């Protein structure tokens, strides 16, 4: 495997492009237009500058890594890719359209993968030209830091496809875990109920935002408290995944907390809107309750 294409140059796509290039792959990076793909590459350059300043990577290695990332305006160059990873907006109709379009240039041996955090792989595979060569590869944010890739087999995913992803994951130095195509896979099945429960606890007045977060951070040794993490992931994403768990299982234990719903309705989506459970307009995040 030599060439990896990444569709979507946002936070996840850029992270996937960065770690793939760091592993020595030639990377094609696309978004809705070339400007956005180039902006994704500029973001990676900034990340690498910080790593160079901290002497975590040499200037030469950073430049070589960047040189392996090629922003592209459309899917045509992806005909040469061995692996195409979609990391676009988490909306099924957008992803299906991408698979239909990129499917037209997909090489005869190439694998098509989705970084979806919650949409069933078996269903998405129906929009690809060959469900046997379709698979879920779920990365975690921030991609360069997090050591895990969740691999999700659809019903039709072949063993050969799984083996190719095993080889790719090993090259990236990530630990792979394998999940069946069940709602939320592994991580979000376990994580989202915890974040949702923190929202219930806040809504019911159990404790303040700062104390709920400190309790879990220090009492459980988590790097971030649940409300900080929910803001980091995006409250809209948390709600969307929780709704997938709730509607696809019908189990009331997954029902979204009313406060989480309200925050999303208010447009308070976390860090990306500078307001979630914390206010991010100043130098340090300030709890809002
Ligand atoms: N990109 C690249 N590197 C980053 C980064 C980013 N966005 N953010 C932080 N880093 C690096 C820093 O450069 C630093 O690297 P060095 O040790 O080499 O200097 C290292 O990470 C630690 O960063 P900081 O010292 O700035 O901050 P920290 O120690 O507080 O760590 C954190 C920050 C890594 C984000 C940590 O708080 C953490 O692990 N939080 C939990 C993250 C998490 O749970 N992610 C999964 C979310 S769920 C998901 O993604 C999937 C889904 O489907 C919703």
Boltz pocket constraint, residues with backbone or C-beta under 6 A from the ligand:
constraints:
  - pocket:
      binder: B
      contacts: [[A, 47], [A, 54], [A, 56], [A, 117], [A, 139], [A, 140], [A, 141], [A, 142], [A, 143], [A, 144], [A, 145], [A, 146], [A, 188], [A, 223], [A, 224], [A, 229], [A, 233], [A, 237]]
      max_distance: 6.0
